[in-house]
Amino acid sequence: MTRDAATLAFADLRPEDIVATLEGLGFECDGRFLALNSYENRVYQIGIEGDRPVVAKFYRPGRWSNDCIREEHAFSIDLAAQEIPVVRPLDIDGDTLKHAGPYRLAVFPCRGGRAPDLDNYELLTQLGRLIGRIHLEGETSAFKYRPRIDIESYGNQSIDFLLENEFIPDANCDAYESTAELVLAGVEACFTRAGRTREIRLHGDFHPGNVLVNQDQLHIVDLDDCRTGPAIQDIWMFLSGNREEQTPQLDALLEGYQSFRRFDARELHLVEALRSLRIMHYAAWLARRWEDPAFKVAFPWFDSARYWDDHILALREQVALMQEAPLELTRR
């Protein structure tokens, strides 16, 4: 099947296709079916006769190669082997990546929970310990196929895609181009101030939605965006609010983190730079997926003039934030 045909099949994935695929892999489905919150891939909770539900993730065609997906799976398996509570894919007949007709998928055990409360500093310290342990394993070897978090892919390529495909309204083009240029200059300056920092294997998309809290137990999910990059990438998305609010959050995270792994404080220069790159990357991600009908339903505001006004304002705010001194640790 061609890539275009596979993409069409992915877009038209129906409940009966999903159940038939799971049953073809040996699961006895009981008819319970729940679509989970995911746009990049298609993710479903499937009830199983006489057993706990499973989660089936159908991968978007063309995004990752089989090698990239298997490397993601291998990383999660390595982490789980260290008793880190990462939800790893199930091994089915000797493989974690399965093919069924036009679909590529993986099946995971189902874990429930809520997003972490970022005002709970004890929970943040616990989370910091887990991140430190992830990074201890992450630095033991390198990815061969997974990409890096860098200025080129997150910044330059995002800008080029938006402009070349005319997503920026004419009225906003000049402001967007000039602001984007300032953002990239600010990002470069932040990386220069940080100096040569170490890059390791990371979760890569570690935000509160990818941590499930169930009483005292944490579960880490969705390594779909695991990449190579600086350790702070897996920390900064748990910082929210103004500087005064972020400082104790950072202290709590790093108190736990540094009980397992040393943190290079120079990486604090990268917090706002990485946030800026994520803002750019997110806009380009929406644009790259805009032909998917699910995106038009979920993000109807994306092609509005108001969105681009707000996007440019957010980038201008990042230019200012990158010129400020980085966060400081109050605990050493």
Summary of the structure (lengths in Angstrom):
residues: 332
radius of gyration: 20.6
end to end distance: 56.6
largest distance: 60.3
contacts: 1010
relative contact order: 0.13
helix: 50%
strand: 15%
